[in-house]
Amino acid sequence: MSKAVEPRELRLGVNIDHVATIRNARGGLHPDPLRAAHASVAAGADGITAHLREDRRHISDTDIARLKRELTRPLNLEMAATQEMLEIALRHVPNACCLVPERREERTTEGGLDVVRGGKLLARVVGSLREAGIRVSLFIEPDEKAIKAAAGLGADIVELHTGRYCELALADDATGVAGEVQRLARAATAAEAAGLEVHAGHGLTYNTVAAVARMPEIVELNIGHFLIGEAIFTGLGASIAHMRKLMGEARAGQAQRQGGRKATDAVPKPRSGPAKR
């Protein structure tokens, strides 16, 4: 019988973008993203993520200034690799910046950053952020070439895009889910071997978080839209607390299985309809 090992800490970063989306739908000050950030921390969030888009569709410059000034947990600023955003990041100096691809016509981030072809621009932005003492994360597809390129750019962290996995789960594609979980697990292993801290996120829900949380190399999950949506029905504190519970259970179970089954052996069976929410 294999001996259980102590699981590595798995942090939860809560993305508050869509609190700002609701506020901006009518204008004014309510609901306040900073209040949501404080409530998230009180409920167990280890950090707060906010994406300042070029079109300011949700989070505003004022939001970033207030978050940096008042947060008691690390701020992770998601941003495009542009000169404007670089200057904003250098002005506020958040704990971390996660560079993401951005297109004005997209509803949400649609995939990972092209770190292979965007090397020259990204190298300049990564270098400037690191010189200012800001940890740099690159939001990438779970792909070996992207991981190698991210390490070559000098990034501290990669955040693996889990969107494809979550889409396959929503479509009840059990075969596709199993394949994507294995792809994520291989990428997490490769990223850690390359000296990168490994995060993951995009589209994760109560029904899909466990398979990712079981991957021992991943030390942080960033989750936003689902938690804010679930908060409408249960409250923000309750939605975060339940997500933390699922993450903890999955992580503890992964540690008990080490030396026996792999994290990828236990793949969630996709379920359709409201069960995902």
C-alpha positions, 0 to 999 in steps of 0.5 A: 500500500502506497503512503499518502503524501502531503498535497501541495498548496493549490491557490484560488485567484478570483477574477472580478471582471464580471462584477464590473460588467454588471455595473457597466450595464447601467452605469454608476458605481454599483456593484463595486468590484472592490467590494467584490474583491474584499468579499472574495478574500474574506471567503478564501480567495488567495488573490484577485485577478482583473483584466483591464481591456483596451476597450474598458468593457468591464474593469476600468483604470479607476478600478485598478488603482483602487484594487492596488491601493486597498487589496490585502491579497496579491493583484494579478493584472491581466493585460494585452502586451501593448505599450499602453498596458505596459505603462499602466502596469509599471505605474501601479506595479501589481504583484503579477501581470498575466499577458493575454491575447485580445481582440475587440470583437471577442466576448471573452479570451478565445485562446492562448497567447501566440508566444512562438510568433510574438517573441520579440514584442513579448520579450520586451514587455516581459523584460520591462515588467520583470525589471519593475519587480512584477511577476510575469505570467503568460496565458498559453495553450497546453502545448509543448512549443508554447511552454518552451517559448514561454520559458525562453522569454523569461516568464515566471509563470504560465497559465494553461488555457482550460477553455477547450477542456471545459467546452468538451465537458459542456458538449458531453464529449467524454473521449474529448474530455479525457484527451484534453485532460491528458494534454493539460497534465502533460503540459503541466509536467513539461512547464514545471520541468522547464522551471515555470510556475504552473497556473490554469484557468478559463471556463472552470466550473464546479463540475470541471475543476476537480480534474485540473485540481488533481494535477500536482504541478498546478499551484493556482487556478484562476476562476471568475465568470462561473463564480460571479454567475453562481453568486446570483443564486447562492452568494459570492462567499458561498460560491467561492467556499464551495469551489475551494472545497472541491479544489481541496478534496480533489487535491487531497485525493490526488496526493493519496493516489500518488505512487499508484494511479495518475491524476489523469486516470480520474477524469470527470464524466461530462454532464449536460444541462444545469448540472454544470452550473 
